[in-house]
């Protein structure tokens, strides 16, 4: 008779409500903010180990405390395009965690216009 064993692995899973935030059209001098809400749909606490932008103009802030199974968290992103080239852009934010989907890429996009001097 053969023995059958079923193993279920406990793991965190990060699921974002959206992976792209559209900032629309805005003036160069105005700092933009957006939020990415996520849920830990796994069965272990979720720990965000790192969240970083592709350049210094995109600064994400992630929760420091573990997110319990079933709970939500927020990654806040600030975009400061002052001194950057105007026009359309799409910037990636990389999120690393202990989740089964350990690396997730988020995006902010928009169109920055030069503000007229008064």
N, C-alpha and C positions, 0 to 999 in steps of 0.2 A: 504494500500500500504506500503510495507516495504522499508526502506531506506537502501541503499547500500553505504558503505564507503570504500574507498581503501586508505590505508595509506602507504606511502613509507618512509622508514627511511633513513635519511642521515647518512652515515657512511664511514669511511676510510677503505680501504682494501689494505693489503700489499701483493704484488706478487713478489717473487724472481725469477731472471733469472735461478739460480741454487741454490740448497740447500747443495751441497757437493763440496768442493774444494780439488782436489788431488795435493798435493805438490810434489809427486814423491819421488825419492830417493835423499837424501841430507846428507851432512856431519854435524855431531853434532854441530860444532862450528859456523855454518852458520844460522843466523836468517832468517826465512822464512816469506813471506808476501803473502796475497791473498785478494781479494775483492769480496764481494757479492753485486751485483747490484739489486735494487728492484724498483718497480713502485707502486705508489699509484693509484690503479684502482678504488677506491671509489669516492664519491662525496663530501667528507669533508677533511680538512687538516689532514695529518697523523703525529702523534707525537711518536717518539721512546722514550719510557720512560726509558728503561734499555736494555743493551746488555752486557752479561757477559759469560766468559768461565768457564770450569769446574775446572780449576786450574790456578795457576799463570803463567804458561808457555804459555797460550793462552789468548791474550789480544785483545779484539775487541774495535773499536772506531766507534761510530754511530753519525750521524748528530744531532746537537742540535736544529736546526731550524725546524719548521713544513714543511712537504713536501706537496705541493699543489696537488689537484686532477690532474692526468695525468702526473705528474712530476716524475723524477727518483731520487734516492738517492743511497748512497754507504755505506756499513759497511765494514771497513778495519780491517783485522785481522793480528796480528803478533804472530808468534810461535817461542819461544826460548826454544829449547830442551837441552841446555847445562846443563850437570849434571844429565840428566834424563836417563832412560834405553833406549839403542838403540833397533831398531827393528820397526816393523809395529805398527801404532797407528791410532786411530780415536777419535777425541776430539769434544764434542758438544759445541755449542755456543747457548745460549738462548736469544731470542729477545722478549721483551715485548713492546707492543704499544697500542694505543687507537683503533686499527683496529678491524674489526669484527672477524678476526682471530688473537686475541690478543697475543697469544704466538706461536712463530715459532721457531723450532729448526734447526740450521744449523750445518754442520760438516766440519772439516778439517781432512784430512788423509794423510798419507805418510809413508815412511820408512826412519828412521834416522839411519845412519851408523857411527861407530866410525872412527874418522879421524886418519890416521896413523901419528905418530910423525916422523918428519924429522930430 
